[in-house]
Amino acid sequence: MSWNTLDDMELAGKRVLTRVDINVPVEGSVVSDTTRIDRIVPTVTDILARGGKPMLIAHFGRPKGKVVLDMSLRVVLPALEEALGRKVTLIETLEGAENLTDEARAADVLLLENIRFHPGEEANDPAFAQRLAGLGDIYCNDAFSAAHRAHASTEGLAHHMPACAGRLMQAELEALEAALGTPKRPVVAVVGGAKVSTKLDLLGNLVDQVNHLVIGGGMANTFLAAQGLNVGKSLCEHDMTDTAREIMTKAGAAGCEIILPGDVVVAAEFKAGADHKVLPAHACPEDKMILDAGPATVARIEAVLDKANTLIWNGPLGAFEIDPFDDATNAAAAHAARLSREGKLTSVAGGGDTVAALNQAGAADDFTYISTAGGAFLEWMEGKPLPGVAALSANA
């Protein structure tokens, strides 16, 4: 992989069109989680420190090419200004951006109104991208989380002007390159979640890339059933057992060890504090459901991690939302966090419930890198090209 970073660009006196992802959750009229806003601060600060003038381009919600007042970026302004410690001026129209007022020219940071108000954005209309390009001198993409979308502001702009990755995009790409591009082996992947059917591409790609593949959550039940084990009332895609067997066969041919639960935590109902017991994976009663991996399975995972150099984590090992079915996720995550903290393991995690599970386990801060990119992170793990990244590479 090759792309320009901010370090490769001369920013002094330049207008820098900076694509960011500040599509944050809002309760009432207040941003309830500023994580995505906080993560763009290094890029914006760097541009300003080097004499550049950032114009932030972002989306909010899914207005589908129409102006929807409830999806205005005005709602994020207070949180954005607090994070940056600077005044941010909202530019409400493209015409306004093309004809800046004296006040806007004097502002430190400009924010263009929701780019998805324009039909040309999601259509990746070349004429629209060219018009956007006229607003600046340099394009900086700092929105890896939108890099799997071929939109005008995520892909098209890179074809019309000098382009680079922002600090968040750079960190994300470097972390993923370390995890899947040129990783230090052995490589372990932990993949959890409810359904095999939603992660076929992911599993199919990983068995060719990693040395050990730990499968947890509801999807592990499908693999257990594929081995002829009774899984009782557990969440299980019985129609996917042939596919699970194909994945296991492919893994065997690739030299990838698949690790499934050898012991499980079962209960009659899915509720907090439900009566439960640990049983061998082959001994799940007809009237019980598997809700977590057991302690022997966790010990096996920890032993594999002890010998690993790289870890990719996507999804919980059990029903982590409810005690006591979060034990396996918490214990394995804490072990991975300790190894990472001690410099013995490069750990990269992201997608779906992963961040919530690792935060709950108190492990997230010690992982080498936690991605909040969601769909883009998963598509990268699936081996799919990301249009936003490909455009930066082509530009470089």
N, C-alpha and C positions, 0 to 999 in steps of 0.2 A: 504494500500500500504506500502511496505517496500523495501528499497534499501540502499546500502551503498553510502555515500557521501565522498568527499575528506577528511572530518574530521575523517573518520573511517580507513583511509589508512596510513601506514608508508611509506612516500615518499622519505626520505633521501637516496641518492645514487641509486634510482630506475629509470629505464627507463619507462616513462609513455606514452603509446600509447593513444593519445587524439583525439577522433573523434570530429571534429568541422564542422560547416556549414559556409563556407566562399564563397558560390556560389553567388557572388555579381554581380550587374549590372556593365557593363564596356562600356564606350564610347571611341572608338578609342583604345588606350592602357592604359586608365586611369580608375580606379574604380570611378564610379559616385555616389555611395551610400555606405558608409562604415558601416552602421548600424550593419550588421551581424558580421563584423570584430570587431567592438567596443565591442560587447556583449560577445566575448570569452576572452577578456582581463583579467577579474577577475580570471578565471580558470587557464590560463597560468601563470599569476603572482603568484598565490597561489602555484602552483606546484614548480615554481622556488624558491620562498621564503622558501619553506620547503625542499629544497635540491634535488628536483626531476629534471629529464631531460625530457622535453616534446618533443615527436615526433608527430607532428600534421598530422592527416589523414583526407583528405577532398576530395570532388568531385567538378567538375566544368563543367557545361553543361551536355550533354548526348552523350558521345562518343561511347556508346554501345559496350564496351569491346575492343575498338581499340585505338591505339595512334593517337590522332588528335591534331596536333601542335597548332591549334587555340584555343584549350581548355586546354592548359597548365596552371598550377597554377602560373607559373612565373609572369603572369600579376598582381597578387595580392600582390606580395612580397613588393613593395614599401609601399603600404597602410598598410600592416600587420606589417612591421618594424616600421612605424611611430606610429601606435597604441600601439605597445608593447614597443617602445623605446629601441629596441634591434635588433641586427643582426639576421636574420633568414636565415638558409642555406637550399636550395632546394636539396632534394635527388631525382634524376631523375628516378632511377630504384629500384626494390626490391633487386636486386643483390647488388646495391650500398648501400642500407640500411642494408643488411646483412654483408657487408664488409666495414664499415665506414672508410673513410680516417682520418688521424690524425686531419686535419682541421675540419672535421665534428664532430669528438669526442669532440673537444674543443669548439664547438659552443654552445650557450645557448639554442637555439630553432631550431629544425629540422622540415622541412615540406616535407612530402612524396608527390611525384608527383601524380596528379589526379588518385585517387583510381579506378575510373571507366574506366581507360585505360585497366584494367584487367577483362576478362570475368568472372572470379571467384567471383568478387565483387557482381554484381547484381544477380548472380546465387546462392549466399550464399553457395558456395562450401566449405564443411568442411575442405578439404585439403588446400584450399587457406586461410581460416581463421586460420588454425593451423600454416601455414607458416607466416602469419602476426603476430600471437601471439609470434613467436620466436624472433620478433624484440624488445620486451619489457618485463617488469616484471609486470606491472599493466595496466589495460584497464580503461580509463576514457571516458565515453560518455557524450559529452557536446552538442550534436546535436539533441535536441528534434524535430526540424523541419524535421528530416529524420527518426524519430523513428517509423513512420508508414510503413517504408520499412524494409523488412526482408533481409538485405544484409549482407555480411560478416563483414563489418566494423561497422555496426549499430546493428547487432544482434548476428552474429556468434562468434565474439571475446569473448563475455561474457561467452561462454561455455568453453573457453580454458584457462582462467587466472583470477586472482582476479579482480573484476570489481566494478566501482562506477560511480555515476552521478557527472558531473562537476557542477560548480556554476550556469550556465545558465539552464541546465537541471533540477537541483534541484529547482531553483526559479520557473520554468515553472510548474513542477509537484506540488509544494506546492500551487501555485496560483490556479491551476485547481482543486486540492483536496478541497481547500477552497470554490471554486465556485460550484462544482458539487458533490464532494465526501461526505463531511460532512459540508454542508453550514449552515450558520446562517440564519434562515428564518425570514420573508418571502423572497423568491427568485423571482426575475424578470429576464426574458430573453427578449432581444430585438433582433429580427431576421428580417433582411431586405434583399433585393436582387431582382433580376429580375424574377426568376422562382421558383415556388413551386417544380417542378420536380427535381431540383438540390438539394433540401434540405428536401426531404421526410424523410430520416433516422433521420436527425437532429430534425425536428419538432416532429416526432413520439417518439423520446427519451425524448425530453424536456417536453412534456405535462405530462409525468410521474414523472418529476424531479422538476418542478418549480411551483410556486403558480400563477404567472401571465406571460402570453406570449404575448408580443407586436409584431404584425406582420406589417411590413411596406414595402415600395418599391413596385415594380411591383407585387410581390407575393400577396400583400394585395388586389390587384384588383381581383385576382382569387377567393379569399375568399369572397369578396363583391359580385361577380357574383354568387358564390355558394349560397348566401343568396337571390338570385333573383333580385339583384340590377343591373341597367343598368350602364355599365362602358364606354359607348361610344367607342371612338377609342383607349382607353387605352391599354397598354401592358397587356395582360391577356391570361392565358392558359385555354381556355374554356373547353378543353378536360380533365382538371384536377379538375373540380368542384366537381365531385363525391368524389374524393380523399380528397378535402378540407373539404367536409361535414363529411367524416369519421374521419378526424383529429379533427374537432370540437366536434364530438360525443365522441371520445376518451378523449378529454380534459375535457368535462363535467363529464364523469364517474370518471375521476381522480381528480376532484376538482380543475382543473387548469382553470383560467379565461383567455380567449383569448380576447385581446384588438385589435380591428380593427379601422381604421379611421372612425370617426363619421362625420367629415367634411374634405373636400379635396380641393386642389388647382388645378384648371383646366385651360388648355390653348388649343388653336387650333394647336399649333406647338411647337416642342421641340427645342427651341433656346434661347440663353441668352437674357434676357430682354423682352421676349414675353409677350403680353397682357395676363393677367390672372385674375382669380377671385376665391374667396373662396365660396364654395357651400356645402350644406349638402351632405353626401356621396350618398344619394339616388337620387340626382338631377343632376347628370352629363349629360349634353346634348349629343345627338347622335354624334355631330360633334366636340366634345372636348375630350381631354385625361387628365387623372388624373396623375399629376407629383409630388405631394407632399401631405403630411398630413397637415391638417389645424390647426389653433391656438387652437381651442377647444380640438382637439385630443392631441396636445402637453400638454395642461394644464392637461388633464386626465392622461397622462403618468407621468408628473411631480408629480401629487398627489399620484400615485402608488409608485413612487420612494421615496417619502417622508416617506412612511411607511415601506419601504423595508430595509433589512439588506445586501442583496447580489444581485449583478447585473452581468449578463453575456450578452455581446453585440456582435452581429455578423451581420454586414451589415447596410446600411443607411436606413432612413425612406422615402427618396424620391430621385429624380434625383439630388443628391448633387453636381454633377460636374458643374452644371449650375445655376447661380443666375437668378431668385429668388427661385429656387426649392430646395435650400439647407436649407431653414429656419427651418424646423421641425427638421432635423438632428442636425443642429447647436444649436438650443435652448435646445432640450432634452439632448444632449451631455454636454452642458455647465452646465445644472442643475445637471446631474450625477457627473460631475467633482467637482462642488462645494460641494456636499454632501460627496464625497470621501475625498476632501481636509479637510473637517471639521471632518473627522473620523466617519461619520454617515453611510457610505456605503462602502462595499468591492466590487470593480468593476473590472471585468476582461473582456478584449476585444481582439478580434483577428479574422483573416481570411479574405481573399478577399480584398474588398475595405474598410474594417473597419478602418484600420490604417490610410489610406489616408483621410477618412471622419473625423475621430477624430482629426487628425492633422489640417485639414482645419478649424475645429470648434474651434481650440485652446484649446481642452479639453484633449488631450492625456497625457500631463505631469502630470495631477492630477488624472488620473485613477490609481487604485491600481496596476494593472499589464496589460501591453499591450504585447500580443504575436505576434511574427513575424513568427510563425511556419506554417501558411497556412494550408496545407492539414492535418498535424498531429493534429493541434488544432481542426479542424472540425471533424476529426474521433474520437477524444476524446469526443467531445460534442455529437457525435452520439452514444456514448456508445460502440464503437468498441475497442477491445484490440489492443494495439500498440506493435508490436514485440520487438522493442528496449527497451521499458519499462518493458515488461514481462520478457525479458532476464536478465535485471538488478535485478528484484525482485527474479527471480529463483536463481541467483548467490548469492544474499544476504542470 
